[in-house]
């Protein structure tokens, strides 16, 4: 995936996160589309694609959600980087890698976003800390639905492009 396409899709995911995600809320759990698809993009397309996705998607989230500029981008860069490391460590089970990596990245993202937003706005830590694990579970379910399919298509496409001698 080219970096420009990843950036454009990250903006679309950010728009979906603020327009569709509030209607898909289950209890305290809210899906993070930019994070989930960013981790999948990092595992399927490489770290550069994931980091481009994280930066552009994070800036879009900050601008659309009127958060402190850079808080979502920083949190997504770290979380997707961690997700890419976990996905790389699980290279032998590449189909399951997005599922496990998304759970780890979701917890890291939620905690970092709460900490950075709290630090930049000088407000006390909100009660949203209790929604970290339910949101991580929701993101993991979303990654379980989409991640293996995307990884299988990318692996299949790479295998067909290889030259056999």
N, C-alpha and C positions, 0 to 999 in steps of 0.2 A: 504494500500500500504506500502510495506516495505521501509525503509529509503534508502537502497541500490538501489532499483528500482527507487525511486524518484531521487536519485543523477544521475543515468545513464540517465534517461529521461531528466533531466535538462541540461546535456551536449548535448544531441541530440537537444533540443530546442535552446540552444545557437548556435550550428552549423547552425541550420535553420535560426536563426535570422541574422547571417552574410552572409549566402549564398542565401537564398530565399527572405528574407524581403526587400532587396533593389529593387527587381523586383516587389514587391507588393505595392510600395510606391504610394500614391495618394496625389498629391500636396505636402504639407509639412508633411502630416501624414505618420508615419512609424509604423508598428506593432511591439510590444514587446512580442515575443512568450514566453520568459522565465517568464516574469511578469504575463501574462494572464494565462498560464497553472499552474504557481506557486500559484496564488490566487485560482484557481479552485481546485488544489490539497490540499491546506490548508483548504478549506471549505469542501471538500469531504473526505479527509483523516485525518484531524486534524492539529493542529498547528505544531507538531513536523515534520510531513512530509513537510509542507510548508516551515519551516525554513531550513530544510536540502536541499530542492529544491533551496531556495534562496541563500544559502551559496555556494553550489557547482556550480549552474548556474551562480552566480555572478562572481566567480573566473574564470569560463570558459569564460565568456564575457570579463573579464579584460585581460586574456591571449590572446584570439583570436583577440580582437580588439585593442590590445596594448594601453589600457587605464592605468592610474595609478592603481597599484594593490590594490584592496580592495574597490575602489570607487563604482563599480557596486554591489559588494557583500553587502556593507553597505547599499546602497540605496534599494536593493532588500529585505534585511532583515527587514528594517523599513517598506517598502511599503507592503510587504506580511503580516507582523504583523498587520498593520493597516487594510488590507483587511480581515484578519481572524477575527479581532474584529468586523468589520462591518458585516461580514457574520454571526458571532455568535449572533449579535444583531438582525439579520433578520432570526432567526431560524424558525419562524412560516411560513415564505414564502421561504423555503429552495431552491426552484427551481429558484427563482428570485435573490437570494442572490449573486451568482457569478457575475451577471450583474452589480448590484449596487456597490458591493465591488471592482470590477475591475476598474470602473470609478474613484472611490476615490483613489485607490492604484496607478493607472496610473498617476494621477496628482502628488501625493506625490513622486513617483519614478522619474518622469521627472525632477521635481524641485530639488530634492536631488541629482540626478546624475549631473545636470548642476552645482549645487553649489559645490559639492565635487570635480568634475573634474576641475572646475575653481580654487578652492582653492589649489589643489595639483599641478597644472601645472603653476600657476601664470600668467594665460592669462585672458584677460578681458572676461566678460560674453558674450557669443556668441549671435547671432541673433536667435538662435534656441529656445529662450524663447517663440517666437510666435507660435512654433509648439507644445506646450504642450497640448492645448485643442483639436486641430485636432487629435493628436496621441491618446489622451485619448478617443475620440469618436471612433476612429478606433479600439482600444483595447476593448472597450465596445461592439462593433458590433461582434468582434471575440469571446468574452466571451458569447454573446447572442446566437451564433451559436453552441458553444461547451459545455458551462457550464451547462445548464439545463439537457442535455443528460447525462453527466457524473454524476451529482448529482442524477438524477433519477435512474441510474443503481446502484450506490453505496447504495442508500436508499433501493432499491428493494432487493439487495443482502443481506443487513443487516437484513431486515425483514424475509427473508427465512431462515436465520441461527438462529433465535430466537426460543427457545423451548417453546411450549405451554403446559400448564399443564391441 
